[in-house]
Amino acid sequence: MTNWEPFECARDLGISVQFCRELGGDLGRWYPKQTTILILDSLPFFIERSVLAHEIAHAVLGHDSSTPKAERQADRWAARRLISIEDFRAVAAQSPDPGQWCVDLQVTPRLLVTAADLYSSRRHARHDAATGEAELAG
């Protein structure tokens, strides 16, 4: 499994992570002016971890509002950090059940689907100017 830990990353970036009881239907939110991420308390670990990675992505990518494009970018960024291609292939080889893959990788189904799309053999690499990293695209 990847060694990237979202709580350590947030700390290293100077982002405050706080827990709350209600977020108007969201699981997490990035507040750029306060450099704070709010996350619903009492989430299962794998959801908390995935939500935090997604919200950190908004911070790193400079998002100050939620748009469909920003949400896709944040999902891709988070999936790349939480799920390496090697780990993805290893869990896929061990079980035909994507639900088990989520358990093994400790990620949400949403990030698993994003990783599956990123790591699809039909896709090829291109450079994503928005993030400055290699991104797989179709």
C-alpha positions in Angstrom: 0.0 0.0 0.0 1.1 3.5 -0.7 2.9 5.3 2.2 1.1 8.6 1.5 -0.9 9.7 4.6 -3.4 12.5 4.2 -3.2 13.7 7.8 0.6 14.0 7.6 0.2 15.8 4.3 -2.3 18.3 5.7 0.0 19.0 8.6 3.0 19.5 6.3 1.0 21.9 4.2 -0.2 23.9 7.2 -3.8 22.9 6.8 -6.0 22.6 9.9 -8.2 19.6 9.8 -11.3 19.9 12.0 -14.2 17.6 12.6 -17.8 18.6 12.8 -21.3 17.1 13.2 -23.0 18.6 10.1 -21.8 19.9 6.7 -25.0 20.4 4.8 -24.9 17.0 3.2 -21.2 17.1 2.4 -18.6 14.7 3.9 -15.9 17.3 3.8 -15.1 20.9 2.7 -12.1 23.0 2.0 -12.1 26.6 3.2 -9.2 28.3 1.4 -9.3 31.6 3.3 -9.0 29.8 6.6 -6.7 27.0 5.3 -9.0 24.6 7.0 -10.6 21.4 6.0 -13.8 20.3 7.8 -14.7 16.6 7.9 -17.8 15.0 9.3 -17.0 13.2 12.5 -17.7 9.5 13.0 -17.0 8.5 9.4 -15.4 5.1 8.9 -11.7 5.3 8.5 -11.6 4.6 4.8 -14.2 7.3 4.1 -12.4 9.8 6.3 -9.1 9.1 4.6 -10.6 9.4 1.1 -12.5 12.6 1.9 -9.4 14.2 3.4 -7.3 13.3 0.4 -9.9 14.8 -1.9 -10.1 18.0 0.1 -6.3 18.3 0.3 -6.4 18.1 -3.5 -8.6 21.1 -3.7 -6.1 23.0 -1.5 -3.0 21.9 -3.6 -4.8 22.5 -6.9 -5.8 26.0 -5.8 -9.6 25.4 -6.0 -11.7 28.0 -4.3 -15.1 26.8 -5.5 -16.7 23.4 -6.3 -17.3 22.8 -10.0 -17.7 19.5 -11.8 -14.2 19.9 -13.3 -12.6 20.8 -9.9 -14.3 17.7 -8.3 -12.9 15.4 -11.1 -9.4 16.9 -10.7 -9.6 16.5 -6.9 -10.7 12.8 -7.3 -7.8 12.1 -9.7 -5.3 13.8 -7.5 -6.5 11.9 -4.4 -6.8 8.5 -6.2 -3.2 8.8 -7.4 -1.9 9.4 -3.9 -4.0 6.7 -2.1 -3.9 4.0 -4.8 -0.7 3.2 -6.7 -1.0 1.3 -10.0 0.9 -1.6 -8.4 -1.5 -1.8 -5.5 -4.5 -1.5 -7.8 -3.2 -4.4 -10.0 -2.3 -6.5 -6.9 -5.8 -6.3 -5.3 -7.4 -6.9 -8.7 -5.4 -10.0 -9.1 -6.3 -11.3 -5.7 -10.1 -10.9 -6.0 -12.7 -10.3 -8.6 -14.8 -8.2 -6.2 -14.3 -4.4 -6.4 -15.9 -4.1 -2.9 -13.0 -6.1 -1.5 -10.6 -3.9 -3.4 -12.0 -0.9 -1.5 -11.5 -2.7 1.7 -8.0 -3.7 0.9 -7.0 -0.3 -0.4 -8.9 1.6 2.3 -10.7 3.9 -0.2 -14.2 4.8 -1.2 -15.8 3.2 -4.3 -15.7 6.7 -5.9 -11.9 6.9 -5.7 -11.6 3.2 -6.7 -13.6 3.9 -9.9 -11.4 7.0 -10.5 -8.2 4.9 -10.1 -9.7 2.2 -12.4 -10.2 4.9 -15.0 -6.7 6.3 -14.5 -5.0 3.0 -14.7 -7.0 1.5 -17.5 -4.7 -0.1 -20.1 -6.7 1.6 -22.9 -5.5 5.0 -21.7 -2.2 6.8 -22.5 -0.1 9.3 -20.6 -0.4 13.0 -21.2 0.8 16.0 -19.2 -1.8 17.8 -17.1 -0.8 21.5 -17.1 -3.1 22.2 -14.2 -1.3 19.8 -11.8 2.2 19.6 -13.4 2.1 15.8 -13.2 1.7 12.9 -15.5 -2.0 12.1 -15.9 -3.5 9.2 -17.7 -6.1 10.2 -20.2 -8.2 8.6 -22.9 
